[in-house]
Amino acid sequence: IVPPDRDPGPGQVRDVNSYSLAALVAEAGGVPLRQDLVPDQPGTFLEAGRQALAAADVVVFTAGSSVSTRDLTARTIAALGEPGVLVHGVNVRPGKPTILAHCQGKPVLGLPGNPVSALIIAGLFLAPVIDALAGLARHRPRPAVPARLSVNLASSAGREDWVPVALRQEGAERLADPVFGKSNLIFTLVHADGLVRVPPDANGLTAGAPVDVWLL
């Protein structure tokens, strides 16, 4: 990962997450403290985490979280203080390898590295944490508009899916067109107007089904 002002070379990609997540934090009422990019080296990673925990009210890691034994983020968070990792993996797509933790009295989140996953999970978990730290008794309402799904959406029962959609008007009806793509492709959010939630008790949604589109 390289800064956005640098031309990426082979095997490199520009930093998207720190800037998009900083914007989400600011929009939620927080003051983002972006840190420099940290290499995947245990000692350097842990020291950066300690510095962040000392400076901020909530710490967010992005990338390095997975469900394998090579999960550097989970090991680092576990070393930051008790009780450490509370949840490792959520039944949400995109965003399954999310980490929720509490270290030395402060909330710590480990977000996936894929930019779409990171932003969606931050909207689901980080924004409510900022609300709580700001003293809001309830989650703030999210702007949404009703629409009808234009095509069938498949899903697995027991998993909550969040699907980017683009809105269009067809006569008197507002339609939601899914923007398909992998979670490492930021264009799926760039071309989307909002997100549609497929609840975990559904096997998908059929074309023509009424949906609420959570506006981005």
JOPEFEN-V202473 format. One record per pair of residues at least 4 apart in sequence whose ideal C-beta (glycine too) atoms are under 7 Angstrom apart, sorted by the first residue. I is the first residue (numbers start at 1). J is the second residue. D is the distance in whole Angstrom. If there is no record, write none. Layout:
{{I | J | D} {I | J | D}}
This chain:
{{1 | 13 | 6} {1 | 15 | 5} {1 | 37 | 6} {2 | 6 | 4} {2 | 8 | 5} {2 | 12 | 5} {2 | 14 | 6} {2 | 15 | 7} {3 | 15 | 6} {4 | 14 | 5} {4 | 15 | 6} {4 | 19 | 7} {8 | 12 | 4} {8 | 13 | 6} {8 | 14 | 6} {15 | 19 | 7} {15 | 37 | 6} {16 | 20 | 6} {16 | 115 | 5} {16 | 186 | 6} {17 | 21 | 6} {17 | 62 | 4} {17 | 115 | 6} {17 | 118 | 5} {18 | 22 | 6} {18 | 34 | 5} {19 | 23 | 7} {20 | 24 | 7} {20 | 115 | 7} {20 | 119 | 6} {21 | 25 | 6} {21 | 60 | 6} {21 | 62 | 6} {21 | 118 | 6} {21 | 122 | 6} {22 | 26 | 6} {22 | 32 | 4} {22 | 34 | 5} {23 | 27 | 6} {24 | 28 | 6} {24 | 119 | 7} {24 | 122 | 5} {24 | 123 | 7} {24 | 126 | 7} {24 | 127 | 7} {25 | 30 | 4} {25 | 32 | 4} {25 | 130 | 7} {26 | 30 | 7} {26 | 32 | 6} {28 | 127 | 5} {28 | 130 | 4} {29 | 130 | 6} {29 | 134 | 6} {30 | 130 | 5} {33 | 55 | 6} {33 | 56 | 5} {35 | 48 | 6} {35 | 52 | 6} {38 | 44 | 6} {38 | 45 | 6} {38 | 48 | 5} {39 | 44 | 6} {40 | 45 | 7} {40 | 64 | 6} {40 | 72 | 6} {41 | 45 | 6} {42 | 46 | 6} {42 | 72 | 7} {43 | 47 | 6} {44 | 48 | 6} {45 | 49 | 6} {45 | 72 | 6} {45 | 76 | 5} {46 | 50 | 6} {46 | 76 | 5} {46 | 79 | 6} {47 | 51 | 6} {48 | 52 | 6} {49 | 53 | 6} {49 | 59 | 7} {49 | 76 | 5} {49 | 80 | 5} {50 | 54 | 6} {50 | 80 | 7} {51 | 55 | 6} {52 | 56 | 6} {52 | 59 | 5} {53 | 59 | 5} {53 | 80 | 6} {53 | 103 | 6} {53 | 104 | 6} {53 | 106 | 6} {57 | 106 | 6} {57 | 133 | 6} {58 | 106 | 6} {58 | 107 | 5} {58 | 129 | 6} {58 | 133 | 7} {59 | 106 | 7} {59 | 108 | 5} {60 | 109 | 5} {60 | 111 | 6} {60 | 126 | 6} {61 | 65 | 7} {61 | 73 | 5} {61 | 110 | 5} {61 | 111 | 7} {62 | 111 | 4} {62 | 113 | 6} {62 | 118 | 5} {63 | 113 | 3} {64 | 72 | 5} {64 | 73 | 4} {64 | 113 | 7} {65 | 71 | 6} {65 | 73 | 4} {65 | 74 | 6} {65 | 97 | 5} {65 | 98 | 7} {65 | 99 | 5} {65 | 110 | 4} {65 | 111 | 7} {65 | 112 | 6} {66 | 70 | 7} {66 | 71 | 5} {66 | 97 | 5} {67 | 89 | 6} {67 | 97 | 6} {71 | 75 | 6} {72 | 76 | 6} {73 | 77 | 6} {73 | 99 | 6} {73 | 110 | 4} {74 | 78 | 6} {74 | 85 | 6} {74 | 88 | 6} {74 | 99 | 6} {74 | 110 | 7} {75 | 79 | 7} {76 | 80 | 7} {77 | 84 | 6} {77 | 85 | 6} {77 | 99 | 6} {77 | 101 | 5} {77 | 103 | 7} {77 | 108 | 5} {77 | 110 | 6} {78 | 84 | 4} {78 | 85 | 5} {80 | 103 | 4} {80 | 104 | 7} {80 | 108 | 7} {81 | 103 | 4} {81 | 104 | 4} {83 | 102 | 6} {84 | 101 | 6} {84 | 103 | 6} {85 | 99 | 6} {85 | 101 | 5} {86 | 100 | 5} {86 | 101 | 6} {86 | 102 | 6} {87 | 99 | 7} {87 | 100 | 4} {88 | 99 | 5} {89 | 96 | 6} {89 | 97 | 6} {89 | 98 | 7} {90 | 95 | 6} {90 | 96 | 6} {90 | 98 | 5} {91 | 158 | 7} {91 | 159 | 5} {91 | 160 | 6} {91 | 200 | 7} {92 | 96 | 7} {92 | 160 | 5} {92 | 162 | 7} {93 | 159 | 6} {93 | 161 | 5} {94 | 114 | 7} {94 | 116 | 6} {94 | 117 | 4} {94 | 120 | 6} {94 | 183 | 4} {95 | 112 | 6} {95 | 117 | 4} {95 | 120 | 6} {95 | 121 | 4} {97 | 112 | 5} {98 | 110 | 7} {98 | 111 | 6} {98 | 112 | 7} {98 | 121 | 5} {98 | 125 | 7} {99 | 109 | 7} {99 | 110 | 3} {100 | 109 | 6} {100 | 125 | 7} {101 | 108 | 4} {102 | 107 | 6} {102 | 108 | 7} {103 | 108 | 5} {107 | 129 | 5} {109 | 125 | 6} {109 | 126 | 6} {111 | 118 | 4} {111 | 121 | 5} {111 | 122 | 6} {112 | 117 | 4} {112 | 118 | 6} {112 | 121 | 7} {113 | 118 | 7} {114 | 118 | 7} {114 | 183 | 4} {114 | 184 | 4} {115 | 119 | 6} {115 | 184 | 7} {115 | 186 | 5} {116 | 120 | 6} {116 | 183 | 4} {116 | 186 | 7} {116 | 188 | 6} {116 | 189 | 6} {117 | 121 | 6} {117 | 183 | 4} {118 | 122 | 6} {119 | 123 | 6} {119 | 189 | 6} {120 | 124 | 7} {120 | 162 | 5} {120 | 195 | 7} {121 | 125 | 6} {122 | 126 | 4} {122 | 127 | 7} {123 | 127 | 6} {125 | 129 | 7} {126 | 130 | 7} {127 | 131 | 7} {128 | 132 | 6} {128 | 139 | 5} {129 | 133 | 6} {130 | 134 | 6} {131 | 136 | 4} {131 | 139 | 6} {131 | 140 | 6} {132 | 136 | 7} {136 | 140 | 7} {142 | 214 | 5} {143 | 215 | 5} {144 | 212 | 4} {144 | 213 | 6} {144 | 214 | 5} {144 | 215 | 6} {145 | 174 | 7} {145 | 213 | 5} {145 | 215 | 7} {146 | 210 | 6} {146 | 212 | 6} {147 | 167 | 6} {147 | 174 | 4} {147 | 175 | 6} {147 | 176 | 4} {147 | 211 | 6} {147 | 213 | 5} {148 | 173 | 6} {148 | 175 | 6} {148 | 176 | 7} {148 | 208 | 6} {148 | 209 | 7} {148 | 210 | 6} {149 | 153 | 6} {149 | 176 | 5} {149 | 205 | 5} {149 | 207 | 6} {149 | 208 | 7} {149 | 209 | 5} {149 | 211 | 5} {150 | 175 | 5} {150 | 176 | 6} {150 | 177 | 5} {150 | 207 | 6} {151 | 178 | 6} {151 | 207 | 5} {152 | 204 | 7} {152 | 206 | 6} {152 | 207 | 5} {153 | 163 | 6} {153 | 178 | 6} {153 | 198 | 6} {153 | 204 | 5} {153 | 205 | 4} {154 | 204 | 4} {155 | 159 | 7} {155 | 161 | 5} {155 | 198 | 4} {155 | 202 | 6} {155 | 203 | 6} {155 | 204 | 4} {157 | 201 | 7} {157 | 202 | 7} {157 | 203 | 5} {158 | 200 | 5} {159 | 200 | 6} {160 | 197 | 7} {160 | 198 | 7} {160 | 199 | 6} {160 | 200 | 5} {161 | 198 | 4} {162 | 195 | 5} {162 | 197 | 6} {163 | 178 | 5} {163 | 195 | 7} {163 | 196 | 5} {163 | 198 | 7} {164 | 179 | 4} {164 | 188 | 5} {164 | 189 | 6} {164 | 192 | 4} {164 | 195 | 6} {165 | 176 | 4} {165 | 177 | 6} {165 | 178 | 5} {165 | 179 | 6} {165 | 192 | 6} {165 | 193 | 7} {165 | 194 | 6} {165 | 196 | 5} {165 | 213 | 6} {166 | 177 | 5} {166 | 179 | 6} {166 | 191 | 6} {166 | 192 | 6} {166 | 193 | 5} {167 | 174 | 6} {167 | 176 | 6} {167 | 193 | 4} {167 | 194 | 7} {167 | 213 | 6} {168 | 175 | 5} {168 | 177 | 6} {169 | 174 | 6} {170 | 175 | 5} {176 | 196 | 6} {176 | 211 | 6} {176 | 213 | 6} {179 | 188 | 5} {179 | 191 | 5} {179 | 192 | 5} {181 | 185 | 4} {181 | 187 | 7} {181 | 188 | 4} {186 | 190 | 6} {187 | 191 | 6} {188 | 192 | 6} {189 | 216 | 7} {192 | 216 | 6} {193 | 213 | 7} {193 | 215 | 7} {193 | 216 | 7} {194 | 213 | 4} {194 | 214 | 5} {194 | 215 | 4} {194 | 216 | 5} {195 | 214 | 5} {195 | 216 | 7} {196 | 211 | 5} {196 | 213 | 6} {198 | 202 | 6} {198 | 204 | 7} {198 | 205 | 6} {205 | 209 | 5} {205 | 211 | 7}}
